[in-house]
Amino acid sequence: MSLFLTAPYIGAVFFTLITFLIKFFFDPLIGAPTPFLLFSLPVILSAYLGGLGPGLVATGLSTVVTWYFFLPPPFSFALGPSAAIQLGLFLLEGASISFISGVLKKAKGGEAEMMEKIDRNEALRRSEERFRLLVSSVRDYAIFMLDPEGKIASWNEGAERIKGYRAEEVIGKHFSIFYPEEERPSKPVYELRMAAAEGRFEDEGWRVRKDGSRFWANVVVTRIQDEQGNILGFSKVTRDLSERKAAEDAIRKLNEDLERRVAERTAELQEANEILKQRTREAEEANRLKSQFVSNVSHELRTPLNAIIGYTFLLKEGVCGEVGEEHQTALDGIERNANDLIRLVNDVLDLAKIEAGKLSVELEQIDLAELIRTMVENMGQVIKEKPIEVEAKLPPHLPPIESDPVRIRQILINLLSNAIKFTHQGKITIEAKTFPERGGIEVSVQDTGIGIRPEDVERIFDKFRQADGQSTREYGGVGLGLAVVKDLLHLLGGEIRVESQVGRGSTFTIFLPVRPHR
């Protein structure tokens, strides 16, 4: 049934139906022609388009339609002798047309199929020729064919360039000639066996040229088989990687040299580190001995100095008899210099304790304003020989702070003493300001002295350093005061900064927190 649903058979039914309608509606208008003439058209069309089958279907349908509708008696399958002969002739005509058309169509189809096959073979031949030309012209790869036993069957230009052999020198020979002597018995056989089993085999290794030189190659062997799975041979593609191999070897050698140098350098650094540790231990021991020596010397110096200060006090108070005006001045000088020396000894001792990490602070609540006022009043004895005025500027309400009063006093005395030392005349101002946003108080000591050169500002806080050697000779001191101030402020959680202009004076500003961080 499905056969008659195909396009040629549907066409046969359609052509017959159209002819019937034309015949049925137009016969009354054109007379009564021979009924078989018009029905030859669907038979011819069906046979031409579909061959024998559709032609016979159109012949049968046309016969039945003519017999029933157009041969007398109409609407009946009864036939007279003449009509039967006509109908038979129509059947013979339709069968002949269908047969001839089918044979012609089959012949035409065979011819088309043959031409298509010829075209395919020609296209394949051209494709193979183009592929052969492409392969033969490749110079960067050696591409050649092997038969199932491994004998060379083709050779391209790249193979000749890379391996050095011409085609006539290698075709028919086994491809093992390209391998080093030690690999020839086993490796070529192994490569073909793996390619036959897996379909493809890839390897990198040394290969040999015609002149005996070696080169590093990447090799791909691919199995070639027919539709039944029979192995026809192998294709082999070889690429010369000598330059890459040389680069890799050079990089590997550089890495090895680098690793060796790193190892040597690491050993040297370890040795230097051990030496440094030893030197550090020696330095720490020397520093400990120095601190101990400084501490011992400081204590030994303080004993006679305290005695000098004590005896001077007794003399000034008249305990040993009345002292004249000319002696009073000398005793004041002895007392002043002894106090300076005591302060220097204390700075040295404190510095030794700070370096050893043994200086402790005692925190208590301090009225900083009262402490500053007392210090300014006591400065009178120090500045009475100089035309200098000392002034304190304090806000009405300066909040108390929690700190070490002894260390605060030591810091301010050092700053004021420095200001007095380097100021010949003018004014020294000590001013305090609160900074709630920072949680502390700033105290500045401003003088109108000689000032500090910009290049010396960073050095004045170093131990045993002053602005220059001339200052040391002219003004005295060993350069410990500011170093001690900076270290003490660090212990108290504060900081110091300086602003100065040569010939116009300096301002040292310290910041003290309301409560040091512990």
Secondary structure in CASP SS format (residue, H / E / C, confidence):
PFRMAT SS
TARGET T0000
AUTHOR 0000-0000-0000
METHOD secondary structure of the structure
MODEL  1
M C 1.00
S H 1.00
L H 1.00
F H 1.00
L H 1.00
T C 1.00
A H 1.00
P H 1.00
Y H 1.00
I H 1.00
G H 1.00
A H 1.00
V H 1.00
F H 1.00
F H 1.00
T H 1.00
L H 1.00
I H 1.00
T H 1.00
F H 1.00
L H 1.00
I H 1.00
K H 1.00
F H 1.00
F H 1.00
F H 1.00
D H 1.00
P H 1.00
L H 1.00
I H 1.00
G C 1.00
A C 1.00
P C 1.00
T C 1.00
P H 1.00
F H 1.00
L H 1.00
L H 1.00
F H 1.00
S H 1.00
L H 1.00
P H 1.00
V H 1.00
I H 1.00
L H 1.00
S H 1.00
A H 1.00
Y H 1.00
L H 1.00
G H 1.00
G C 1.00
L H 1.00
G H 1.00
P H 1.00
G H 1.00
L H 1.00
V H 1.00
A H 1.00
T H 1.00
G H 1.00
L H 1.00
S H 1.00
T H 1.00
V H 1.00
V H 1.00
T H 1.00
W H 1.00
Y H 1.00
F H 1.00
F H 1.00
L C 1.00
P C 1.00
P C 1.00
P C 1.00
F C 1.00
S C 1.00
F C 1.00
A C 1.00
L C 1.00
G C 1.00
P H 1.00
S H 1.00
A H 1.00
A H 1.00
I H 1.00
Q H 1.00
L H 1.00
G H 1.00
L H 1.00
F H 1.00
L H 1.00
L H 1.00
E H 1.00
G H 1.00
A H 1.00
S H 1.00
I H 1.00
S H 1.00
F H 1.00
I H 1.00
S H 1.00
G H 1.00
V H 1.00
L H 1.00
K H 1.00
K H 1.00
A H 1.00
K H 1.00
G H 1.00
G H 1.00
E H 1.00
A H 1.00
E H 1.00
M H 1.00
M H 1.00
E H 1.00
K H 1.00
I H 1.00
D H 1.00
R H 1.00
N H 1.00
E H 1.00
A H 1.00
L H 1.00
R H 1.00
R H 1.00
S H 1.00
E H 1.00
E H 1.00
R H 1.00
F H 1.00
R H 1.00
L H 1.00
L H 1.00
V H 1.00
S H 1.00
S H 1.00
V C 1.00
R C 1.00
D C 1.00
Y E 1.00
A E 1.00
I E 1.00
F E 1.00
M E 1.00
L E 1.00
D C 1.00
P C 1.00
E C 1.00
G C 1.00
K E 1.00
I E 1.00
A C 1.00
S C 1.00
W C 1.00
N C 1.00
E H 1.00
G H 1.00
A H 1.00
E H 1.00
R H 1.00
I H 1.00
K H 1.00
G C 1.00
Y C 1.00
R C 1.00
A H 1.00
E H 1.00
E H 1.00
V H 1.00
I C 1.00
G C 1.00
K C 1.00
H E 1.00
F H 1.00
S H 1.00
I H 1.00
F H 1.00
Y C 1.00
P C 1.00
E H 1.00
E H 1.00
E H 1.00
R C 1.00
P C 1.00
S C 1.00
K H 1.00
P H 1.00
V H 1.00
Y H 1.00
E H 1.00
L H 1.00
R H 1.00
M H 1.00
A H 1.00
A H 1.00
A H 1.00
E H 1.00
G C 1.00
R E 1.00
F E 1.00
E E 1.00
D E 1.00
E E 1.00
G E 1.00
W E 1.00
R E 1.00
V E 1.00
R C 1.00
K C 1.00
D C 1.00
G C 1.00
S C 1.00
R E 1.00
F E 1.00
W E 1.00
A E 1.00
N E 1.00
V E 1.00
V E 1.00
V E 1.00
T E 1.00
R E 1.00
I E 1.00
Q E 1.00
D C 1.00
E C 1.00
Q C 1.00
G C 1.00
N C 1.00
I E 1.00
L E 1.00
G E 1.00
F E 1.00
S E 1.00
K E 1.00
V E 1.00
T E 1.00
R E 1.00
D E 1.00
L C 1.00
S H 1.00
E H 1.00
R H 1.00
K H 1.00
A H 1.00
A H 1.00
E H 1.00
D H 1.00
A H 1.00
I H 1.00
R H 1.00
K H 1.00
L H 1.00
N H 1.00
E H 1.00
D H 1.00
L H 1.00
E H 1.00
R H 1.00
R H 1.00
V H 1.00
A H 1.00
E H 1.00
R H 1.00
T H 1.00
A H 1.00
E H 1.00
L H 1.00
Q H 1.00
E H 1.00
A H 1.00
N H 1.00
E H 1.00
I H 1.00
L H 1.00
K H 1.00
Q H 1.00
R H 1.00
T H 1.00
R H 1.00
E H 1.00
A H 1.00
E H 1.00
E H 1.00
A H 1.00
N H 1.00
R H 1.00
L H 1.00
K H 1.00
S H 1.00
Q H 1.00
F H 1.00
V H 1.00
S H 1.00
N H 1.00
V H 1.00
S H 1.00
H H 1.00
E H 1.00
L H 1.00
R H 1.00
T H 1.00
P H 1.00
L H 1.00
N H 1.00
A H 1.00
I H 1.00
I H 1.00
G H 1.00
Y H 1.00
T H 1.00
F H 1.00
L H 1.00
L H 1.00
K H 1.00
E C 1.00
G C 1.00
V C 1.00
C C 1.00
G C 1.00
E C 1.00
V C 1.00
G C 1.00
E H 1.00
E H 1.00
H H 1.00
Q H 1.00
T H 1.00
A H 1.00
L H 1.00
D H 1.00
G H 1.00
I H 1.00
E H 1.00
R H 1.00
N H 1.00
A H 1.00
N H 1.00
D H 1.00
L H 1.00
I H 1.00
R H 1.00
L H 1.00
V H 1.00
N H 1.00
D H 1.00
V H 1.00
L H 1.00
D H 1.00
L H 1.00
A H 1.00
K H 1.00
I H 1.00
E H 1.00
A H 1.00
G C 1.00
K C 1.00
L C 1.00
S C 1.00
V C 1.00
E C 1.00
L C 1.00
E E 1.00
Q E 1.00
I E 1.00
D C 1.00
L H 1.00
A H 1.00
E H 1.00
L H 1.00
I H 1.00
R H 1.00
T H 1.00
M H 1.00
V H 1.00
E H 1.00
N H 1.00
M C 1.00
G H 1.00
Q H 1.00
V H 1.00
I H 1.00
K C 1.00
E C 1.00
K C 1.00
P C 1.00
I E 1.00
E E 1.00
V E 1.00
E E 1.00
A E 1.00
K E 1.00
L C 1.00
P C 1.00
P C 1.00
H C 1.00
L C 1.00
P C 1.00
P C 1.00
I E 1.00
E E 1.00
S E 1.00
D C 1.00
P H 1.00
V H 1.00
R H 1.00
I H 1.00
R H 1.00
Q H 1.00
I H 1.00
L H 1.00
I H 1.00
N H 1.00
L H 1.00
L H 1.00
S H 1.00
N H 1.00
A H 1.00
I H 1.00
K H 1.00
F C 1.00
T C 1.00
H C 1.00
Q C 1.00
G E 1.00
K E 1.00
I E 1.00
T E 1.00
I E 1.00
E E 1.00
A E 1.00
K E 1.00
T E 1.00
F E 1.00
P C 1.00
E C 1.00
R C 1.00
G C 1.00
G E 1.00
I E 1.00
E E 1.00
V E 1.00
S E 1.00
V E 1.00
Q E 1.00
D C 1.00
T C 1.00
G C 1.00
I C 1.00
G C 1.00
I C 1.00
R C 1.00
P H 1.00
E H 1.00
D H 1.00
V H 1.00
E H 1.00
R H 1.00
I C 1.00
F C 1.00
D C 1.00
K C 1.00
F C 1.00
R C 1.00
Q C 1.00
A C 1.00
D C 1.00
G H 1.00
Q H 1.00
S H 1.00
T H 1.00
R H 1.00
E H 1.00
Y H 1.00
G C 1.00
G C 1.00
V C 1.00
G C 1.00
L C 1.00
G H 1.00
L H 1.00
A H 1.00
V H 1.00
V H 1.00
K H 1.00
D H 1.00
L H 1.00
L H 1.00
H H 1.00
L H 1.00
L C 1.00
G C 1.00
G C 1.00
E E 1.00
I E 1.00
R E 1.00
V E 1.00
E E 1.00
S E 1.00
Q E 1.00
V C 1.00
G C 1.00
R C 1.00
G E 1.00
S E 1.00
T E 1.00
F E 1.00
T E 1.00
I E 1.00
F E 1.00
L E 1.00
P E 1.00
V C 1.00
R C 1.00
P C 1.00
H C 1.00
R C 1.00
END
